[in-house]
Amino acid sequence: MDFFEQQDKARSLSGSLFLLFGLAVVCIIISIFCLASVAVGFEKDLAGLAWTFELAVISSVGTIIAVFLASAFRISWLSSGGKVVAESMGGQRLNQNTKDPLARQILNVVEEMAIASGTPVPPVYLMDEEGINAFAAGYSPRDAVIGVTRGCATKLDRDQLQGVMAHEFSHILNGDMRINIRLTGIIFGIVFLASIGRILTNVAYVSGGRRRNSKDNGGGALVILGIGLLIIGGIGGFFGSMIRASISRQREFLADASAVQFTRNPDGIAGALKRIGGYSHGSKIQSAGAQEFSHMFFSSGISSMFATHPPLPIRIKRIDPNWKNSYPNTDKISQQASSIDQTSAVSGFAGASTATPIAVSSSQQQKPVRPRGKSYSARSFLKSSQSIDKEKLHQVRTVISSIPEALINQAKEPFGARCLLFAMLLDSKDQTVKNKQIEMINFHSEPGTSNETERTTTQLTKLSPEQKFILVEETRPAMAELSSRQFSNFQALMIQLIGADQSIDLFEWCMHKVIEFDFGKTHSPREQLHGRASIKSRLPECSIILGALSHHGQDGADPKPSFKDGIRALDRNYDIPVPDKESCGLSSMDQALERLNKLSAVGKRSLLDACARTIDHDGKTTDVEIQILRGISSALSCPLGFNSITSPSSA
């Protein structure tokens, strides 16, 4: 499944959604005009072309303002993050340090899937619902949340739960979440007219007695308008349900297919669907918000004439063609947490900009990164990020378990998480620089931060870059609890610590990019995820990125051949000279990436493929090159999945 292409398709689907919305609004305007004509004509025997035109203008403008403002308000509210959806349906956020076995299993499965796919680990909300269901909500992967019902935790085994989570992560990666947010807001705007009608009807009823004792008979018009708007709102809801169903059903088929390709385990998601079919509670959601958010669920959460999900038998048959149309007796199943979930698992990240040159530390010298007995290349590294098989998930669990539990626990609370991130930036070679950094921490942080940071530093010395990156991911939920002001202060101090030695090594740069573009954007989730710019319009910026890889990743060889390979991967007709090394420093890369972030999703895929071809020119993949690739992918909002390579420092 090409997630880059699906994100661009999702974006074009959003355009179709707004077109359908526009057509619905036109129909509503016509209905409002007819209603207003009846209501006004009921009170006054008016006629004439001028009156008709005036009424048409008033009804059109009023309807457009009401519907668009209601939709915009709802979309704005929902765009503040997936947590508003989860909380509105009664979800309770699971604590990262929970000892409950079932809650721990849910967290571990979500964390493994996120790290393996390279996406920030989302917060998880548990809904006290008996039905087997789940959802992903948010405006982007950076502010996404996962919601899981209690029935999902108690009625599914680990593989089935993993299949459900793969389905939800495919919604995140396919760009479906933004469609769902806009779909919810648009339908809210359409049915909002029914709310206005209810208000008008109540006003007419309350004031009816007073009007009956006076010569003012305007209450009749209010009653007609109120009832009419209730009817029109109901009609709007009817057509809104049609729009929701027509868009959601195909995206659900896509998510099922993505989940199977993602996990390479069709039995997981098929087994979950079969257990839903054999359960007396099915996938039903009792929450009052289930109707509004029905299109976000894993399986149909409500009964409706226009189902937002394909029928269970059809979904199961597409995954398991040999299915015999029989369901298990799910009511008698009481699932226990897997034995591998009795310990903790993992979580996500943010950074800065500087004009200093790239510095490569001694631990990052040009040693080939070799997987366990396999040939490896940057292109296979990229390709593997779009699949999550059992081997990769096992590798994730293995790396997580190799990290001291004290560090994992420290990463899960805000104070400890900040100290952990600060500790990764303390200079391990120059005591003068380290002392300067400690003074910065003392001056800009609360008491005790520097002591905890120094204590943590000693525990980090034996960790590989891969383990450190996972620890950075582990801090994301804790860092998300910071206020915008606290995060800004943290980010400012991070910049000072990075620049304390007047140079930046590749680990610092990658950490900076992950923090800036993952953690930082959590506090501004509505920022555009992908743009519409083409590769051709961003060739100068592409040349800077490919030039950096050619100069710093080819082990001192002539950068021109590798640069040419990368540029030709974008288009064989492009013939651009390789930029000099000074033009490919971190400052230039930061500026280039800012413009490259406006590329379309497919354009970003092409650029990452060109980067991989540049790296692979000399036939070896180095830790430096992979770290640059990680930083680039974070800045482009394109996740790179966990891989099986063994870095030089850990080999």
N, C-alpha and C positions, 0 to 999 in steps of 0.2 A: 504494500500500500504506500503510495507516494503522498506523504503527509503535506509536503510543500504544495503540491498541485491541489490537494483537497482544500487547503487553506485559501488559495486563490478562488477555487470554485465556491467555497463558502461565502467569500466576499461578493462574488457575482450573484449568489443566491440572495444575499441581503438586498441587492438592488431590485431583484424581482419581488422581494417582500415589500419594499417601499412602493413599488408600482401597484401591487395588489391593495396596499393600504390606501393609496391615492384613489383607486377606483372605488373602494368601499366608501371613502369620504364623499366622493361625488354623488354616489347613490344616497347617502345619508342627507346631504344638502338638499337634494330633490325632495326627499321625504319630509325634511324639516320645513321646506317652503310650502309644500302642500298642507302640512299640519298647521302652519302659521296662518295660511289663507283661510282655513276652516275656522280656526280659533278667533281670528280678528273679524271674519265675516259673521260669526255667531253673535258678536257684540255690536257690530256696526255694519250697516248696509253700505259698504264702500265699493267703489268700482273705478275703473279707469286704468289706462296703461301706466301712468306715472306712479300710481299707488302700487301696482303690481311690480314695477321695476324696483321701487324703493324697498318693498318687502323682500324681493329676491336678494338684493344686496345685503340687507340686514341679516337675513337667515343664512346666507352664504358665509359672510364674515364671522358672524357669531358662532356658527358651527365649526368653521376652520379653527378659530381661536380656541374654542373649548376642547376640541379633539386633539389638536396639536399640543396645546399646553399640558393637557392631561397625560398624553403619551410621553412628552419630553420630561415631565416631572417624574413619571414612573421609571423611565429609562435611566434618568440621572440618579434616582434612588438606588436602583438595582446595580448601577455601574460603580457604586462605592465599594463593591466587593461581594464575593459569593456568600459571605457570612450573613448578610441581611436576608438572603433567601433561606438559609439553614435555620436562622433564629426565628424567622416568621412562621416556620412550620414546626416550631417547638424543639428543634435540635439542640442538644447539649454538647459543647466541645469536649472531646476526650483529652484528658491531661496526658502529656507525654510521659509522665512518670507513673502512670497508673499501674497497679498490680493486678487488676482484674484480668484473668486469662483471656476471655473473649475479646475485651477491649484491646488488650495487648496484641492479639492476633490480627485484628483489623488494622491497627496502627502499623504493625510490622509489614503486612502485605502492601499497604499503601506506600510505605516508605521504600520498600524494595522496588516496587514498580516505578516510583518517581526517580530514584537514583539510577536504575537500569535504563530508563528512557531519557535521562538527562534533564528532566523538568524539575522545578522547585517542588519540594515536598509540601503538599497542601494540608491545611488543618482538616481534621476529621470530626464530623458531628454525628452523634448517635441519636436517632429518633425513636421514641418509645412507641413503636408501631409493630403489630404482629405480622403484617404483610411482609413478604420478601421483596425488598426494593432498595434502590440506591440512586443517587444523582450526583452530577458534577455541576457546579454553578460558579459564575464569575465572569469578569469582563476579559480577562487574559489569564494565561498560566500563572502569572505572578500573584494574582489575587484570588485564584480558584480555591474552592473548598470541595470536599467530598462528604456527602451525606449518606449514612447507612442506617437502615432500620434494624431494630432488635431482632426481628424475624430473620433478617439476612445473616446475622451473626450466629443465631442458634439453630438454624435449619440448613445451613450450607457447610460443606467441609472446606478445607483450606484451598484445594484446587478450584472448587466452584466459586468461592469468594474471590480468588485471584482472577477467574474469568470475568466476573462482574466488574472488578476494578479495572481490568484491561479494557472492557467496554467503555467505562467512564473516562479513562485516560485517553482513549481514542477520540472521544468527544472533545477533550481539551486540545489534543494535537491536530484534529481536523478543523479546528476553528468554529465548532458548532456552538460553543458557549455564547459568543457574541450574537449569533443568530437568535438563540433562545432568549437573551436579554431583550433584544429589539422586538422579537415576536411577542413577548410578555407585555412590553410597554405599548405596542401598537394595539393589541387587543384590549388592553386596559382603557386606552383612549376611546375606542369604539363603544365599549359598554359603559363608559363614564356617563354617557347621555342618559342612561337608565337611572343613574344616581341623581342627576339633575331633575329628572321627571319625578322621582320619589320625593325629593325636597319640595318641588312645586305643588305636588298633590297634598303633602302635609301642610304646607302654608295655606293652601286654599281651604283645607278642612278646618284648621285652627281659626282662621279669620272668617269662616263662613257665617257664623252667627251674627257677627258685627255687620257684615255686609247685607244680611237679610233685613236688618233694621234700618238700613240707609238706602239711598237711591243708587249706590254704587253696585252694579251687578257684574263687576269685573272678575268675580270669583269663578264664573263659568269658564272664562278663557283660561284661567290658571288650571282648572281641572282638566280641560281638554288638552292643554299643553303638557301637563304632567302625565296624564295617561298616555298621550301620544308619544312622549319621549320614552316612557317605560317600554312601550311596544317597539319603538325604533331601536332602543338600546338592546332589547331582546333580539331583534333582527340582526343588529350589529354583532351581538354575541354569537348568533347562529353562523353568520358568515366568518366571524373570527375563528370559530371552531373548525370550519372548513379549511381556512388558511393554515391553521396550526397543524391539522392532520395531514394536509397535502405536503407540507414541508418536512414535518417530523418523521413520517413513516419511512421515507427513503434514507434519511440520515441514520435511522435506527438500523436498517439493513447494512449500511456502510460501517457503522460502529461494531456490529456483530462480526463482519468480515475482518475488520481491522483487529479486533480482539483475538480472533483465531490466528491471524498472521503474527500478531504481537507475541502471543504466548506459545505458539506452536502446540497448543493443547486444546483441540476442539471439545474434548470431553468436559472441560471445566465449565465453559459458558453453556454448552448444551445441557449438562447436568443441572445447572442452576435453573434453566428454563423448565426442565422437566419437573423439578421439585416444586416450582411455582404452580405448574399445572396440576400436581397431585396434592395441593395444600388447600384446606378449607378457607383460609384467609387469602389465598392467592397472593397478589401483589398490591392489594388495596391499601390506600392511605386514608386515614380518618381525619387528618389535619384540615382545618378550614382553608388553608392555602393550597390544598392539593389540586383544586380545579385550575387555579391560575398558573401553577407551575407543572401541570401534568405532562407537558412535552419534554420536561427535563429528566424524567425518571427512567430507570433501566427497563421497567416493564409498566404496563398501563396501571396507573394508580387510582383511576376513577372509572365509572361506567359512563359511557357517552355514545351518542349516535355516531359521532365522527371520532373514531379511536385515533389517538396520537401514535399508537404502536401497531405494527402488523400482528395478526393473530399468532398465538404461541405455536400452534402446529406448523405454520408456515416458516417461522423463524427456526424452529428445531430442525425441520426437514432440510433447510438450506445448509445447516451445519452438519447434520447427521442424516444423510439420505437413507440409511438403513434402519431408521427408527421405526418401531412397530406400533406406534400410536398408543403406548401405554405409559402411565405415570406412576411414580413411586407413591406410597402412602406417607406423605411428608408429615402428616399430623403426629405420627408415632416416632418421628426422628427428633432426637435431642442431641445436637452436635457439641462435642467437647473441643476445646482449643488444642491445636497440634502441639506436640512435645517441643518442637523447635521454637515455639513462641512463648516459652516460659521465661525468657530473658529479654532484655531491651533490644531495640533495633536502631532507626535513624531519623534527619530533617533538612534547609536551603540558604539566602545571602545578599552584599553591597559595596562603593569605592571612590576614585579621584582622577585627576588629569594633570600631567606634568610634561615639561619640555626636555626632560633629561634623556640621555641616550640609553639604548638597551644594554644591560649588563648581564652577562652570563656567569653564574656562580660556578664554583668548582664542582659542585654536585650535579650541575646541569651540562657538563661538557658533552661533546658530540659523540655519545655512545649510542649505538643502535638500540632501540627498544625492541626486545624480542619476546614474543609470546611463548607460551609453554609448548615448544616443539612444533610451532607453526610458522609459515611465512606470513609476514604481516606488512601492510601498507596503509598509508593514510586513507586511500580510497575505500579499503575494506573496513577501516575504522569508522568512516562515515556511513557506509552501507549497513554495518551492524547496529547502528544506533536506531534503526527502524524495526528491529525485532528484539523480542525479549523471550528467549527460550529458557528452559530449566537450567542449562549450564550457566547462563549469565546471571540468573537469580541466585544460583548457588554461589557464584563468585562474589556477588554483592554481600550475601550473608557471611561468607568467609572473611572478607575484608572488614566488615563491621565487627565481627567477633574477635578480630585480631587487634582491635583498638581497645586500650584499657577502659574498663567500664566506668572508672572515675571521670574520664574525659567525656564519655558519652553522656553521663548524668550532668556534668557541668554545662554541657552545651544546651541543655534543655531548660535553663532558667536565665532570664535577661542579664543579670550581673555576671554570672559565670560565663555566659556566651561572649559578652564583650571582652572580658579578660582573656578568653581563649583566642579570640581574633587578634587582640593586641599582641599576645604572646607570639603568634606566628610571624609578626613583623619586627620583633626585637632582633637587632644585629647580633649574630653569634660569633663574629670574628673581631670586631673592633669594639673594645670596651668603652672607649670614649663616646662613640656613636650610641651605644646602648645606654650609657649614663644620661646622655642628652634626651633619649627617648623616654626614659623613666621620669625625668624632670617634666617632660611634656605631659605625661599621664598624670603625674601628681598635681600639676597646675590646672588641668582641664577636666579632671574626673573626681568623683566622690572619694572620700578617705577609704583606704584599704585596697583600691583598685591596683595600684602599682605592686603591692606585696603579692596579691593573688596572681597578677600577671607574671611576675618573676617565678613564683612557685610553679605555675603551669608550664613555663618555658622548659624547665628541666624534664618534664614528661613528654615533650614534643620532639626531643632531639633524635629519637630512634624511629620516628614515623616517616614513612615514605610520602612523596607528594600526593599519591592517590589516597592514602589514608587521611592526609591533611585536608584534601578537597572534600572527602566525605564528612569530616568533622565540620567543615564550613557549612555543608548542607545541613548538618545536624542542628546548627544554630538558628536556622531560618524561622521556625515557629516562635522561638523565644525573642528573636529580634523584631518579629512582627508585632509583639506586644508593646514595643516602645511607641511613645507619641511621636508625631512628626518632628517636634522640637528636639526631643531626645535623640532621634535618629540623625538629625542634621548635625548635632553636636558630636555624636559618635563618628559620623562621616568626616567631619572637619578634622578631628583628631587623627583618624586613619590616614588622611592625606599628609598631615605633618609627619607622622611616623614613617610613612613610605619614603618621603623626601628627605629624611634626616641625614642620610649618607650621600645625598646629592646624586644618587643613581638608583635605578630600579631593575631588579632582576626579574626573570620571567615569571616566577611564582608570584611575586608581588603584583605584577601587571595583570596576570590572570585573575588573581584574587580581587584586585581592584575592579576588573570588568564584571565579574560575577556579582560583586556587592553592588556596584553602580546600576547594573541593568537588571538584576533580579530583586535584590532586597530594596534598592532605592525606588524602583518603580512600583513596589507594593504600596507606597504612600501616594502614588499618583496613577491608579490603575487604569484610568481612561485614556492614557497615552496610546497613540496609534501603534498597533503591533507590527503591521506591515504596510508598506505604501504601494504606489503604482508605478514607480520609476523603473525604467528599463536599464539593462546592463549598458547599452550603448550610451545612455545619458550620464553614466557614472564611471566611464572608462578611466579618467585620471585618478579617481579614488581607488579603483580596482588595481591599477598599476602600483600604487603605493603599498597596498597590502601584499600583493604578489612579490614586489620588490623586497619587502622586509623578509619574507620567507626565503627568497633567493639569496640574499646577503647573509642571513643569520642561520640558515638551515642546511647549507651545502658544504659544510666542513672546509671552508676556505677556498673552494673551487670557484671557477668562473661562474658568476651568477646568470649570465646571459642565456645559456641553453635552458636552464630550469624555468627562468622567467618566460621564455618564449613558449615552452610547453603549457604554462598556465594561461597565458594570454590567448593562445590558439584554442584552448579548451572553451573559452568564451565565444570565440568566433574565428574561424580559420582565416578570415580576411583582415583581422586586426594585426597591425605591424607597428608596435609601440616600443621605443627604446627603453631599456631597463633604467629606472631612476637611480641616482647615486645613493650611496649608503647613508649619507647625512640627511637625505630627503625622506628616509624611511624610518626615522626615529619614532619614539612612542608618542610624542606630541603630534606628529604628522599622521600617525596611525589613528589616534583619537579623533582628529578632525575628519579624516576620511571615513571612519566608521559612523560618525554622526550623519553624514550624507548617505552612506550606504544603507543605513537603517530604513531609508525611504524606498528601497527596492521592493518589488513584489516578492511574495514568498518563493515563487519559482525562480526569480532572479537571484535571490539569496542562495537557493540550492545550487545554481550554476556557479556562483562565486565560490562557494565552499568546495565544489568539485574541482574548480580551477586551482584552488589552494592545495587540494590533495594531489593534483597532478604535478604541481610545482614541487611539493615535498617528495613525491615518489621518483623524481627524475634521476636521482643518484642511486636508487635501488635500496635505500635504507631509511627507516623512520626513527627519528631521534626524539628524546624527551623534550628538547627545546622546541622542536617543530610541533609536537602534539600540544605543548602548553600554549604556543601562539594560536594554534587552531582552536583550543578551548576558549581562549580570550575572545577571538574573533566571533565564534559561534554565540557566546553569551551576549556580546554587543549587538549581534544581529537578531537576537531573540529566536535563535534556532538551536534547540537543545542537542547536545551530543551525549549519547548514551554511555553508560559505564562499559568499559571494554576489558578484555582479558589480558592486556599487555602487562608485563612486569617492568616497572621503571628501573633505570640504572641504580637508583639509590636503594631500591629494595631487592635487587637481584642478588 
